[in-house]
Amino acid sequence: MQKTRLRRYARMIARIGANVQPGQDAFIFASIEQPEFVALLTEELYKAGARKVHVRMDYQPLGKIHHKYCSLETLSAVEEMELAELQFMVDRLPCRIALASADPDGGKGIDVEKANKSGQARHPITYPYREKIDGKHQWCIAAVPGVKWAKKIFPGERAGRAVEKLWQAILDASRINEDPVAAWNEHHANLASRCEYLNTLDIETLEFKASNGTDLRVGMIPEAIFCGGGETTKDGVFFTPNVPTEECFITPMRGVAEGIVYSTKPYPCGGELIEQFSLRFENGKVVEVHADTPKNEENLIKMLDMDEGARYLGECALVPFSSPINQTGILFYNTLFDENACCHLAMGRGYADTIRNHHNMTREEINALGVNQSMIHSDFMIGTADMSVTAYCRDGKVVKIFENGDWAF
């Protein structure tokens, strides 16, 4: 891959993705797969004015080793050095960048129950710190190729060629052309205009239907709005949390969802890839689960039993089936990309920043409006080429939002 294009990508992540501010610290969380790109990104963050760039490198197989040999008590503990770093983030509000490159099959064989229990134990300790920085700092998730990830997508290619093809796909989806700034400004404006129209409708219920059997109605929070593209911190700093992004999303009303929905792309759960599953909702809660294998169904149920909120919806996202990512014909086996290929939902935690005036509200006030709370936020794709999405508005209007998998306006 041409180094000039990689540098454009690094500059885009630093200035449009995380939008690091002069004098602000930055954290990079990455795998050891792409040290050269991490170095490029670090340099671009400094050029953009970062005070200090903190790099945390990891290696995916280490996670399996830790889970195998550490006791549940050890895995559940939040060490003092972790708490110190969390407190540093609360005090300094650095921007955070995560570079995804994981092997889609890298979690196979882990003890799912052990992993879930340790996560349940850690969450009450770490969550208060994350709550204090929510909405106050910039964050960005982008991607770089890993060899095993690339080979999963392009199994017939040699490792080097597979990585090169994945780089090409990532950069194209991330709009890294001769002028990424202009491309992203245009894209942000397009998503903003669609959200603006959706927010004029005052939607009470969204209905999703497809020929695969999906027939689901989801209630909307009156105070919630559709968001897409970029977000703005409490201090007014605009940033792009996901690179790439094609969605207009909203937080639905907890407890208001009826019907059944079928997944349409592989879903990672418990270290396995579930090819297909279905969820049936009553009174907003998942009451019936089916998956492609008994083991995958068991893992899915374990995930939905992580806490009381895990069986409720936290997000509805509208993405046209004609999305540039879907048009590549590539199944990325990575939520960052696959969720931007078609419509999706998420189980678990809802987004506070889709609530009007959320910066001036407490978490208790936001939750009282109907935003679901959970330790998980797990996206799964439901979009199809024939999906229809219909809005039932509070003034009685019925408006077609999607027809044949694409925008109807």
C-alpha positions, 0 to 999 in steps of 0.5 A, a space after each residue: 500500500 502506498 505510504 502517501 495514502 496510509 498517511 492520508 488515512 492517519 491524518 484523517 483519523 487524527 483530524 476528522 476521526 478523533 479531531 485531537 485538540 491542541 494540548 490534548 492527550 491521545 490514547 491509541 489502542 492497537 494490535 501489534 499487527 500494524 506497528 508502522 501505521 501506529 507510528 504514522 498515526 502517532 506522528 499525525 496526532 502530534 502534528 495536529 497538536 497532541 500534548 502526548 500520545 499514549 500507545 497501548 499495543 496488544 496481541 489477540 492470542 494473549 487474551 485466550 491465554 489469560 482466560 485459560 490460566 487466570 482464576 475467575 477472581 483474578 480476571 474479575 479484579 480491576 487492578 490499581 494501575 487500571 483504576 489510575 488510568 481510568 482516573 487519568 482519563 476522567 481528569 484529562 479527557 484525552 481523545 481515544 482511538 481504537 484500531 480494529 484488526 482482530 481475527 474473527 475466529 480468534 475467540 474460539 475455544 474461550 470459556 464463555 461463562 468465565 468471560 461473562 462472569 468476569 465482565 459482570 464483576 468488572 463492570 460496576 467498578 469501571 462504569 462510573 469512570 466511563 460515565 464521567 467522560 461520556 459526552 465530554 471527549 472524542 473517540 474514534 474506532 477505525 481499522 487496520 488489516 490483521 493477517 488472519 482477518 485478511 485471510 478470513 475475508 480472502 481465503 484464496 490469497 497469499 497472506 501478503 496479497 490478502 492484507 493488501 486487498 483488505 487495506 484497499 477495501 478499508 481505505 476505499 470505505 473510509 473515503 481516503 482519496 485525493 481530498 479526504 476532508 472534502 469527501 468527509 465534509 460532503 458525507 457528513 452533510 448528507 447524513 445530517 440532512 437525512 437525520 434532519 428530515 427524520 427528526 421533523 416527522 416526530 416518529 412514534 413507531 418504526 416498523 421493519 419488514 422483510 421477506 425473510 420473516 422479519 416483522 418488528 415494530 419498535 417504539 421511539 422516545 419522544 425526546 430522542 433524535 436521529 444522529 449520524 456521521 459526527 458527534 459533538 462533545 459538551 465543549 463543542 468539539 466535532 468528531 467522527 466516532 466510527 470510520 467508516 460510517 453510513 448510518 442514521 441511528 436512534 435510541 428506541 424506547 425501552 420496553 416497546 418492541 413487538 414481533 420477530 427479527 432475523 439476522 442477515 450477516 454473521 454475528 460474533 458471540 462467545 468466540 464463535 460466528 453465528 451465521 443466522 439467528 432470530 429474536 422474538 420480542 414481547 413488551 420490548 423484551 427478547 422472549 424467544 431465541 433461535 440460532 443456527 446451532 445449539 451451541 450458538 443458541 446457548 452462547 446467544 442466550 448467555 449474552 442476553 442474560 448478562 444483565 437485566 437490560 441485555 434483552 432490550 433494544 439499545 439502538 435502531 440504525 438505518 443504513 441503505 442496502 446500497 451502502 458503498 460498503 455493501 456494494 463491495 460485495 465483501 463480508 468483513 466479519 467485523 461489526 465496524 464495517 458490516 453494521 454500515 452495510 445495511 440496517 441493524 439493531 443493537 441489544 443492550 445499552 442505549 445512547 444518551 447522546 441521541 436525547 435532546 439536551 442530553 449534556 444538561 441532564 443526569 443519567 437518571 433523567 436520561 434513563 427515565 425517558 426510556 433509554 435502556 441500560 446494560 453492560 453490553 451494546 451488541 449490534 447485529 445486522 437485519 437489512 435485506 434487499 427488500 426491507 421496508 421501514 415504515 414510520 408511524 408518526 405521532 400526528 397520525 401520518 404514515 411515512 415510508 422511510 425505506 422501500 426495497 432496502 433503500 431510502 424512500 425519500 
